[in-house]
Amino acid sequence: MDLDFKSSKYDLFDDWHQNKTKQAFTQKLQQQAQVEKTQLPQLLSREDLKIRWQMNSRQSVHQVASKPDFPQPVFSFNHGKTPLYLKTEIKIFEINHPWLITPGARLAYSQWILHNVID
């Protein structure tokens, strides 16, 4: 069924009673909505990253997100103050930066830097 809103304008929007056209359009749009819901990407905010990486502050996440190879946000809202990242791209970043994932890994990395780079 083709959803032609223009030719069905009266039945859909001007007739305030339930009718067959409204039922058919509603059923078709509900099916379309179900398909679209399965195709939504998983998005992570910086707060999600803070929890995921077990960090104590927003500043820690900001420092990581400021790295040049950190994924760009795919969407932002709140006038750009809340960026959202694709979960898949975050996983790629974690694979290439495993020392960021847990507090223990960050501590081991800082100790490695202390003994192998600073000494």
TAURJO-V696424 format. One record per pair of residues at least 6 apart in sequence whose C-alpha atoms are under 6 Angstrom apart, sorted by sequence separation. I is the first residue (numbers start at 1). J is the second residue. D is the distance in whole Angstrom. If there is no record, write none. Layout:
BEGIN
{{I,J,D} {I,J,D}}
END
This chain:
BEGIN
{{76,82,5} {99,105,5} {100,106,6} {76,83,4} {99,106,5} {75,83,6} {76,84,6} {75,84,5} {12,22,6} {73,83,6} {73,84,5} {74,85,6} {73,85,5} {45,84,5} {44,84,5} {43,84,6} {44,85,5} {43,85,5} {43,86,5} {43,87,5} {42,87,6} {53,101,5} {53,102,5}}
END
